[in-house]
Amino acid sequence: LEVLKMDANTTPGPAKTSRTQQGVVAIFETDDQQGVVARAKAAGATLVETWTASDRPVTIYYIADPEHNVLGFAPRHHN
């Protein structure tokens, strides 16, 4: 877990077109991946990239919030 101080006077960076354009990306696991992605888009998030594993049926959706911070949403695979 990493906690960073947010500067209220910072302006958003440029829009990203790949998850690799951000140094660290938080990936959240969810039991309702499609629902989370749909709600994020409805709230103004942008789909940045979809990554699918080549060795198993796993897809991670990377979205950007309105300030262009990239977050990932993966299916939950364990308890």
N, C-alpha and C positions, 0 to 999 in steps of 0.2 A: 504494500500500500504506500502510495506517495501522495503527500498533501502539499499543494502549492498555493501560495497567496495570489489571489487574482487582483489585478490593478484596475479599478473602476474607470480610469482614464485611458486605458489602452483601446486602440481602434482595432477592429477585426482585420486579420490578415487576408491575403487574396484567397479566392476559392481554390479548392484542391480538386484534382482530377484522378488522384491515386492515393491509396493509403500510405504509400511510401514517401509522400511529400510531408508527412508529419513524423517527427522523431519517435514518439511513443504513442501508441494507440491503445486505449482501454477497450477490451473485448468483454462484453457481458453475455453470460449464458442465460437462456430463457426457455421455458416450456412452450411458449407461444411466439416463436420467431416471426412468423408472417404477421401476426397481430401487432407486435411491437414495431415492426418496420412500417406497417400501414399507419399506425398512430403517429409515428415520428414524421412521416411524410405529410400527414394531414396537419401536423403542428408547424410545418415549415421547413423541415429537414430536407436535405438533398441527398439522393442516392449517389455516392461517390464511386463505389466499385462493388462487385460481387465476386467473391473468391470461392472456388470449389476445389476440394481436395482431389487429387488424382488417384489416391489409393483407397478412398472410402467415401461413402455418400454424405459428406459434410459440406455445407455452404455457410460462409460468413458474409453477412451484409454489412458494408461499411457506409455510414451516413455522415453527413456534415451538419452540425447545428447551424443556426442563423449567423453565428460568428465564425464559421468555417473550421470548427474543431471537429476532427474525425473520431467517430466512435464505431465499434464493431458489435454486432449482435450474432451470437452463435447458438445453435441448438444445445440444450442441456443433455449431456451424455452420462451423467453419474449423479448419485445422491449426495 
